[in-house]
Amino acid sequence: MDGKTKFVLVFSVIWMVLAAGLFAAVLMKQLDKETFKIVFAVGFVVFSIITSILTWSRKT
């Protein structure tokens, strides 16, 4: 495993933990649904950008 693969794995795990934490917070009514949607959307965009950068840099 090279460094990039390790980074993707670690990043995926962190993302899953964050998503699970957000979901739990929503279930416990600590976050309203609108805030959750915004945070989730921003997180997803950041995740997509980082993933595409990593796959692109792996190809070249």
C-alpha positions as CSV (number, residue, x, y, z in Angstrom):
1,M,0.0,0.0,0.0
2,D,1.4,3.4,-1.0
3,G,0.8,6.6,1.0
4,K,-2.1,7.8,-1.1
5,T,-4.1,4.5,-0.6
6,K,-3.5,4.7,3.2
7,F,-4.7,8.4,3.2
8,V,-7.9,7.4,1.3
9,L,-8.6,4.7,3.8
10,V,-8.0,6.9,6.8
11,F,-10.1,9.7,5.2
12,S,-13.0,7.3,4.4
13,V,-13.0,6.0,8.0
14,I,-13.0,9.6,9.4
15,W,-15.8,10.6,7.0
16,M,-17.9,7.6,8.1
17,V,-17.3,8.4,11.8
18,L,-18.3,12.0,11.2
19,A,-21.4,11.0,9.2
20,A,-22.4,8.5,12.0
21,G,-21.9,11.2,14.6
22,L,-24.0,13.7,12.7
23,F,-26.8,11.1,12.2
24,A,-26.7,10.3,15.9
25,A,-26.9,14.0,16.7
26,V,-30.0,14.4,14.4
27,L,-31.6,11.4,16.1
28,M,-31.0,12.9,19.5
29,K,-32.5,16.2,18.1
30,Q,-29.4,18.2,18.8
31,L,-29.1,19.2,15.2
32,D,-32.1,20.3,13.1
33,K,-32.5,18.8,9.7
34,E,-31.5,21.9,7.8
35,T,-28.1,22.2,9.5
36,F,-27.6,18.5,8.9
37,K,-28.3,18.9,5.2
38,I,-25.9,21.8,4.9
39,V,-23.1,20.0,6.8
40,F,-23.7,16.8,4.9
41,A,-23.7,18.6,1.5
42,V,-20.5,20.5,2.3
43,G,-18.8,17.4,3.6
44,F,-19.8,15.4,0.5
45,V,-18.5,18.0,-1.8
46,V,-15.2,18.2,0.0
47,F,-15.0,14.4,0.0
48,S,-15.7,14.2,-3.7
49,I,-13.1,16.9,-4.5
50,I,-10.4,15.2,-2.4
51,T,-11.2,11.7,-3.9
52,S,-11.1,13.1,-7.5
53,I,-7.8,14.8,-6.8
54,L,-6.3,11.6,-5.4
55,T,-7.5,9.5,-8.3
56,W,-6.4,12.0,-10.8
57,S,-2.9,12.3,-9.2
58,R,-2.7,8.5,-9.1
59,K,-3.3,8.3,-12.9
60,T,-0.7,10.8,-13.9
